[in-house]
Amino acid sequence: MVLVHEFGHFAVAKLCGIRVETFSIGFGKRLFGFRRGDTDYRLSLLPLGGYVKMAGDTPGEAPSGDPGEFNAHPRWQRILVALAGPVANFILALALMTGLYMVHFERPAYLEGAPVADYVPTNTPAAAAGLQSGDTIVHFADVDNPTWDDIGNKSLLNLNRDVPFSYVHDGKRVDTNLKIESKTTPERFTLDGVGLVPLFQKTPIQISDVGAGTPAERAGLKRNDIIESMNGITLHSIVSLHAYLADQAGKPMQLALLRDGQTVAVSMTPEVSEDNGVKAYMMGIQLMSPPAEVEKHSFPQAFGESVTFFTKSSLLIRDVFAGMFTRHVSVKQLSGPIGIGQMVHIAFHMQGWNPLVELMSGISINLGIFNLLPIPILDGGMILFLLIESLFRRDINQVAKERIYQAAFVCLLCFAAFVIFNDLTKLVSH
């Protein structure tokens, strides 16, 4: 992502006739490379992105009169060079998502319609608010007629806070508040912990596999069985199944199965098992995936969906920044290189390419927007200085500019140290 960002600066600088002295993959000591024209293309020791060194672009450096220097060019060209890095990140995100959607566009069916609740776990904020299975959520936080995407995003922006919450039960609207209670880190927050379990499908759950030596095998459950009910309750996803098993806490259960067109009644007692380091009551079954829209989009369709993804991601980043200033969002939600590495690891091991490509696109959008912040050292800070200089038609004092850059550099180092400490704290807490 950083290399693409730096290539944006590099390409526009070359187009504007600015002399680029170095284009480096990585930082630190030069390992090897080649020189073409005025530019040294190199691979450096530390593989943490890269950088572009343009002639005369050192903060506080006085112009020498060389026409190839960065500061010798018109301010509008320098603004274009500064904008090129973030724009390259945005183009990359759009290109990645467009390519993905042209090959494999997948969207779970439950995201398309109104958010309907499935099983509502007991002793959760949603249960305390009176939400019941089959109710439709019609207002959440500041969103009317939200989708499950909206509910998930707004929940992350309001952890451990009360939000306005409205739902329709038996045709009547209920207006109340819901506490977005979180006892874990933001990365591990899930809606079912609040009691919000989406109705992933309208049909009952169907078994795709039964584990050997599990309660399900001993009870006689078989592959392709449809679980019509458990103790008279119909469940529609693995999430609602796990929530219900947790509520029952190992009590014997009566299951009604549909097998080869015949209804079969069985008894079963779940047992505590460990999955990914988490102990919970399990049956020992795997379920068929919920229905999803899967198709290959044409380029115009894929690009349209890509723009939608880009817009939603950008607005979410905006809301996160705004939430930090209003103290709705904790700075502990910020992640550095360690946190990003964990997210990449999780995405890589998920099924299909969608999670990894979406994460790459999200990181690219984040990087572009972050660099547009009006902070000296960042591209946005450079653009701000150039706009001020254009307004007053004279350069800002070089000594003053150098002091501002030095102070900003120290602040960015402190910020980097903070997010890395944040990542380490999360590792310890996990």
Secondary structure, DSSP 8 states (H G I E B T S, - for coil): -HHHHHHHHHHHHHHTT--EEEEEEEEEEEEEEEEETTEEEEEEEEEEEEEEEETT-STT----S-TTSGGGS-HHHHHHHHHHHHHHHHHHHHHHHHHHHHH-EEEEGGGTS--BB----TTSHHHHTT--TT-EEEEETTEES--HHHHHHHHHTTTTSEEEEEEEETTEEEEEEEE---SS-GGG--GGGTT--B---SS--BEEEE-TTSHHHHHT--TT-EEEEETTB---SHHHHHHHHHHHTT--EEEEEEETTEEEEEEE--EEEEETTEEEEE--EEE----EEEE---HHHHHHHHHHHHHHHHHHHHHHHHHHHTTSS-GGG---HHHHHHHHHHHHTSSSSHHHHHHHHHHHHHHHHHHTSS-TTSHHHHHHHHHHHHHHTS---HHHHHHHHHHHHHHHHHHHHHHHHHHHHHHHH-
